[in-house]
Amino acid sequence: MKTYTITVNGNVYDVTVEEGAGSGAPAAAPKAAPKAAPKAAPAKAAAPAAGGAGAVKVAASVPGKVFKVEASVGQAVKAGDPIVILEAMKMEIPVVAPQDGTVASIDVTVGQAIESGDVLATMN
């Protein structure tokens, strides 16, 4: 048996792998709960929205690229309506309005790279 330490998305795992007999059973299994990895410093704080910033911030849940902007400033939206579509890992991920309101600002452009937590738009 061999033991490896593997880091995935900042989480450190100790994995033990059995060598030899191909019994069809999985060869690797996590040994224990992941150890806490040192946290990286945040890349940057999201800049305040320009212009008529609203009280409700609509933030990215994943890093990626802005694929499409679905809403426009001044548009009334209901909770769950798409505001921005992100492309991450070759998937289109809608970022939706968290509540009913009006779009106060769109703070990104199509093709722009964004990080998780970046403010994409604001609402009133």
C-alpha positions, -999 to 999 in steps of 0.1 A, spaced: 0 0 0 11 35 -8 0 67 8 -2 100 -12 -10 135 -2 -32 152 -28 -44 188 -29 -77 196 -47 -90 231 -48 -69 240 -17 -81 210 3 -54 185 13 -63 148 14 -43 118 25 -51 89 1 -40 52 5 -38 31 -26 -36 -7 -27 -12 -22 -51 -17 -54 -70 -49 -76 -72 -74 -62 -96 -105 -74 -77 -128 -48 -93 -131 -29 -60 -121 7 -59 -83 10 -53 -83 44 -36 -103 58 -7 -99 89 14 -83 81 48 -99 108 69 -115 142 68 -95 167 48 -68 187 66 -73 224 65 -51 240 38 -37 274 43 -60 300 29 -48 322 0 -53 359 4 -82 373 -16 -71 384 -50 -89 417 -48 -120 433 -32 -148 439 -57 -148 475 -67 -179 495 -59 -204 496 -87 -202 527 -109 -231 550 -116 -264 543 -100 -254 514 -77 -283 496 -61 -286 482 -26 -287 446 -36 -255 432 -51 -257 403 -76 -224 384 -73 -207 356 -92 -208 322 -76 -180 307 -97 -150 321 -115 -153 322 -153 -161 345 -182 -192 366 -189 -209 348 -218 -241 370 -221 -258 399 -203 -295 391 -202 -309 422 -184 -304 459 -189 -302 488 -165 -337 500 -155 -353 466 -164 -378 452 -138 -369 416 -129 -385 390 -107 -366 366 -83 -350 339 -104 -349 359 -136 -314 356 -153 -293 387 -152 -259 375 -165 -249 341 -180 -214 330 -171 -192 304 -189 -172 282 -166 -157 248 -174 -176 249 -208 -209 252 -191 -233 282 -192 -243 292 -156 -271 317 -152 -267 343 -124 -302 351 -113 -320 380 -95 -321 372 -57 -354 391 -53 -379 411 -73 -366 446 -82 -351 468 -108 -316 464 -123 -297 495 -111 -263 487 -128 -246 461 -149 -209 461 -139 -195 436 -164 -191 432 -202 -193 402 -224 -160 384 -225 -148 398 -192 -130 373 -169 -145 373 -133 -137 357 -100 -161 341 -76 -177 368 -55 -172 396 -80 -202 420 -82 -218 415 -117 -248 438 -112 -268 457 -86 -305 460 -80 -330 482 -62 
